[in-house]
């Protein structure tokens, strides 16, 4: 475990709204998270970044400070390991008090065929994308519920809206996470805590490089803009990004199972 903290000399913020924004990013080195953090830094936000690689975190910290972030703390840990979650949470509570937003942005997309032939790979995909995600969100949810403020946001996927033969293991984990977030949203609503389910379509990131036609996927910068707007309280409870995916997936969900099971995508 590596901890690193650094901040710039405080500067006047553009508006009071950005001056108090303190955001924890779980999975800070993922492709989408990188773009989100750059935009948040430009707004002068304070950030706590959690990811595995100390070197990548250090490089990212320097970059975000140059881009205008008020403060950037880092914490190196494997988010897939539930045993490390308590230490992550305690560091956030003591070193980054009064945080108001938690964005969960990590995940794994292994080859579907590997998950079909190896139970170990299948369980690892479920562990990363669902079990560990719900475990760490539960820790932060209890804190925000106690304080009766804040926002939890998690990146799932449109793949979770219906099980397709090409990625049903990844999709089932993301679909389960979306269902968990729906229940969590209901639980935290009386406390005034927002819960946002973020469902991107296919995005150009290192996680999707192995997929066919990945060069045609949407630019992560566009997805990041939608996420930042959502965190600024301009979002429905469920954010499809780009927006067209809400309509695409609504249509996909209406296909009868007798037809859908014959489709090869």
Secondary structure as a PSIPRED ss2 file (coil, helix, strand):
# PSIPRED VFORMAT (PSIPRED V4.0)

   1 X C   1.000  0.000  0.000
   2 X E   0.000  0.000  1.000
   3 X E   0.000  0.000  1.000
   4 X E   0.000  0.000  1.000
   5 X E   0.000  0.000  1.000
   6 X E   0.000  0.000  1.000
   7 X E   0.000  0.000  1.000
   8 X C   1.000  0.000  0.000
   9 X C   1.000  0.000  0.000
  10 X C   1.000  0.000  0.000
  11 X C   1.000  0.000  0.000
  12 X C   1.000  0.000  0.000
  13 X C   1.000  0.000  0.000
  14 X C   1.000  0.000  0.000
  15 X C   1.000  0.000  0.000
  16 X H   0.000  1.000  0.000
  17 X H   0.000  1.000  0.000
  18 X H   0.000  1.000  0.000
  19 X H   0.000  1.000  0.000
  20 X C   1.000  0.000  0.000
  21 X C   1.000  0.000  0.000
  22 X E   0.000  0.000  1.000
  23 X E   0.000  0.000  1.000
  24 X E   0.000  0.000  1.000
  25 X E   0.000  0.000  1.000
  26 X E   0.000  0.000  1.000
  27 X C   1.000  0.000  0.000
  28 X C   1.000  0.000  0.000
  29 X C   1.000  0.000  0.000
  30 X C   1.000  0.000  0.000
  31 X H   0.000  1.000  0.000
  32 X H   0.000  1.000  0.000
  33 X H   0.000  1.000  0.000
  34 X H   0.000  1.000  0.000
  35 X H   0.000  1.000  0.000
  36 X H   0.000  1.000  0.000
  37 X H   0.000  1.000  0.000
  38 X H   0.000  1.000  0.000
  39 X H   0.000  1.000  0.000
  40 X H   0.000  1.000  0.000
  41 X H   0.000  1.000  0.000
  42 X H   0.000  1.000  0.000
  43 X C   1.000  0.000  0.000
  44 X C   1.000  0.000  0.000
  45 X C   1.000  0.000  0.000
  46 X E   0.000  0.000  1.000
  47 X E   0.000  0.000  1.000
  48 X E   0.000  0.000  1.000
  49 X E   0.000  0.000  1.000
  50 X E   0.000  0.000  1.000
  51 X E   0.000  0.000  1.000
  52 X C   1.000  0.000  0.000
  53 X C   1.000  0.000  0.000
  54 X H   0.000  1.000  0.000
  55 X H   0.000  1.000  0.000
  56 X H   0.000  1.000  0.000
  57 X H   0.000  1.000  0.000
  58 X H   0.000  1.000  0.000
  59 X H   0.000  1.000  0.000
  60 X H   0.000  1.000  0.000
  61 X H   0.000  1.000  0.000
  62 X H   0.000  1.000  0.000
  63 X H   0.000  1.000  0.000
  64 X H   0.000  1.000  0.000
  65 X H   0.000  1.000  0.000
  66 X H   0.000  1.000  0.000
  67 X H   0.000  1.000  0.000
  68 X C   1.000  0.000  0.000
  69 X C   1.000  0.000  0.000
  70 X C   1.000  0.000  0.000
  71 X E   0.000  0.000  1.000
  72 X E   0.000  0.000  1.000
  73 X E   0.000  0.000  1.000
  74 X E   0.000  0.000  1.000
  75 X E   0.000  0.000  1.000
  76 X E   0.000  0.000  1.000
  77 X C   1.000  0.000  0.000
  78 X C   1.000  0.000  0.000
  79 X C   1.000  0.000  0.000
  80 X C   1.000  0.000  0.000
  81 X C   1.000  0.000  0.000
  82 X H   0.000  1.000  0.000
  83 X H   0.000  1.000  0.000
  84 X H   0.000  1.000  0.000
  85 X H   0.000  1.000  0.000
  86 X H   0.000  1.000  0.000
  87 X H   0.000  1.000  0.000
  88 X H   0.000  1.000  0.000
  89 X H   0.000  1.000  0.000
  90 X H   0.000  1.000  0.000
  91 X H   0.000  1.000  0.000
  92 X H   0.000  1.000  0.000
  93 X H   0.000  1.000  0.000
  94 X H   0.000  1.000  0.000
  95 X H   0.000  1.000  0.000
  96 X C   1.000  0.000  0.000
  97 X C   1.000  0.000  0.000
  98 X C   1.000  0.000  0.000
  99 X C   1.000  0.000  0.000
 100 X C   1.000  0.000  0.000
 101 X E   0.000  0.000  1.000
 102 X E   0.000  0.000  1.000
 103 X E   0.000  0.000  1.000
 104 X E   0.000  0.000  1.000
 105 X C   1.000  0.000  0.000
 106 X C   1.000  0.000  0.000
 107 X C   1.000  0.000  0.000
 108 X C   1.000  0.000  0.000
 109 X C   1.000  0.000  0.000
 110 X C   1.000  0.000  0.000
 111 X C   1.000  0.000  0.000
 112 X H   0.000  1.000  0.000
 113 X H   0.000  1.000  0.000
 114 X H   0.000  1.000  0.000
 115 X H   0.000  1.000  0.000
 116 X H   0.000  1.000  0.000
 117 X H   0.000  1.000  0.000
 118 X C   1.000  0.000  0.000
 119 X H   0.000  1.000  0.000
 120 X H   0.000  1.000  0.000
 121 X H   0.000  1.000  0.000
 122 X H   0.000  1.000  0.000
 123 X H   0.000  1.000  0.000
 124 X H   0.000  1.000  0.000
 125 X H   0.000  1.000  0.000
 126 X H   0.000  1.000  0.000
 127 X H   0.000  1.000  0.000
 128 X H   0.000  1.000  0.000
 129 X H   0.000  1.000  0.000
 130 X H   0.000  1.000  0.000
 131 X H   0.000  1.000  0.000
 132 X H   0.000  1.000  0.000
 133 X H   0.000  1.000  0.000
 134 X H   0.000  1.000  0.000
 135 X H   0.000  1.000  0.000
 136 X H   0.000  1.000  0.000
 137 X H   0.000  1.000  0.000
 138 X H   0.000  1.000  0.000
 139 X H   0.000  1.000  0.000
 140 X H   0.000  1.000  0.000
 141 X H   0.000  1.000  0.000
 142 X H   0.000  1.000  0.000
 143 X H   0.000  1.000  0.000
 144 X H   0.000  1.000  0.000
 145 X H   0.000  1.000  0.000
 146 X H   0.000  1.000  0.000
 147 X H   0.000  1.000  0.000
 148 X C   1.000  0.000  0.000
 149 X C   1.000  0.000  0.000
 150 X C   1.000  0.000  0.000
 151 X E   0.000  0.000  1.000
 152 X E   0.000  0.000  1.000
 153 X E   0.000  0.000  1.000
 154 X E   0.000  0.000  1.000
 155 X E   0.000  0.000  1.000
 156 X C   1.000  0.000  0.000
 157 X C   1.000  0.000  0.000
 158 X H   0.000  1.000  0.000
 159 X H   0.000  1.000  0.000
 160 X H   0.000  1.000  0.000
 161 X H   0.000  1.000  0.000
 162 X C   1.000  0.000  0.000
 163 X C   1.000  0.000  0.000
 164 X C   1.000  0.000  0.000
 165 X C   1.000  0.000  0.000
 166 X C   1.000  0.000  0.000
 167 X C   1.000  0.000  0.000
 168 X H   0.000  1.000  0.000
 169 X H   0.000  1.000  0.000
 170 X H   0.000  1.000  0.000
 171 X H   0.000  1.000  0.000
 172 X H   0.000  1.000  0.000
 173 X H   0.000  1.000  0.000
 174 X H   0.000  1.000  0.000
 175 X H   0.000  1.000  0.000
 176 X H   0.000  1.000  0.000
 177 X H   0.000  1.000  0.000
 178 X H   0.000  1.000  0.000
 179 X H   0.000  1.000  0.000
 180 X H   0.000  1.000  0.000
 181 X H   0.000  1.000  0.000
 182 X H   0.000  1.000  0.000
 183 X H   0.000  1.000  0.000
 184 X H   0.000  1.000  0.000
 185 X H   0.000  1.000  0.000
 186 X H   0.000  1.000  0.000
 187 X H   0.000  1.000  0.000
 188 X H   0.000  1.000  0.000
 189 X H   0.000  1.000  0.000
 190 X C   1.000  0.000  0.000
 191 X C   1.000  0.000  0.000
 192 X C   1.000  0.000  0.000
 193 X C   1.000  0.000  0.000
 194 X E   0.000  0.000  1.000
 195 X E   0.000  0.000  1.000
 196 X E   0.000  0.000  1.000
 197 X E   0.000  0.000  1.000
 198 X E   0.000  0.000  1.000
 199 X E   0.000  0.000  1.000
 200 X E   0.000  0.000  1.000
 201 X C   1.000  0.000  0.000
 202 X C   1.000  0.000  0.000
 203 X E   0.000  0.000  1.000
 204 X C   1.000  0.000  0.000
 205 X C   1.000  0.000  0.000
 206 X H   0.000  1.000  0.000
 207 X H   0.000  1.000  0.000
 208 X H   0.000  1.000  0.000
 209 X C   1.000  0.000  0.000
 210 X C   1.000  0.000  0.000
 211 X C   1.000  0.000  0.000
 212 X C   1.000  0.000  0.000
 213 X C   1.000  0.000  0.000
 214 X H   0.000  1.000  0.000
 215 X H   0.000  1.000  0.000
 216 X H   0.000  1.000  0.000
 217 X C   1.000  0.000  0.000
 218 X E   0.000  0.000  1.000
 219 X C   1.000  0.000  0.000
 220 X H   0.000  1.000  0.000
 221 X H   0.000  1.000  0.000
 222 X H   0.000  1.000  0.000
 223 X H   0.000  1.000  0.000
 224 X H   0.000  1.000  0.000
 225 X H   0.000  1.000  0.000
 226 X H   0.000  1.000  0.000
 227 X H   0.000  1.000  0.000
 228 X H   0.000  1.000  0.000
 229 X H   0.000  1.000  0.000
 230 X H   0.000  1.000  0.000
 231 X H   0.000  1.000  0.000
 232 X C   1.000  0.000  0.000
 233 X C   1.000  0.000  0.000
 234 X C   1.000  0.000  0.000
 235 X C   1.000  0.000  0.000
 236 X C   1.000  0.000  0.000
 237 X C   1.000  0.000  0.000
 238 X E   0.000  0.000  1.000
 239 X E   0.000  0.000  1.000
 240 X E   0.000  0.000  1.000
 241 X E   0.000  0.000  1.000
 242 X C   1.000  0.000  0.000
 243 X C   1.000  0.000  0.000
 244 X H   0.000  1.000  0.000
 245 X H   0.000  1.000  0.000
 246 X H   0.000  1.000  0.000
 247 X H   0.000  1.000  0.000
 248 X H   0.000  1.000  0.000
 249 X H   0.000  1.000  0.000
 250 X H   0.000  1.000  0.000
 251 X H   0.000  1.000  0.000
 252 X H   0.000  1.000  0.000
 253 X H   0.000  1.000  0.000
 254 X C   1.000  0.000  0.000
 255 X C   1.000  0.000  0.000
 256 X C   1.000  0.000  0.000
 257 X H   0.000  1.000  0.000
 258 X H   0.000  1.000  0.000
 259 X H   0.000  1.000  0.000
 260 X H   0.000  1.000  0.000
 261 X C   1.000  0.000  0.000
 262 X C   1.000  0.000  0.000
 263 X C   1.000  0.000  0.000
 264 X C   1.000  0.000  0.000
 265 X C   1.000  0.000  0.000
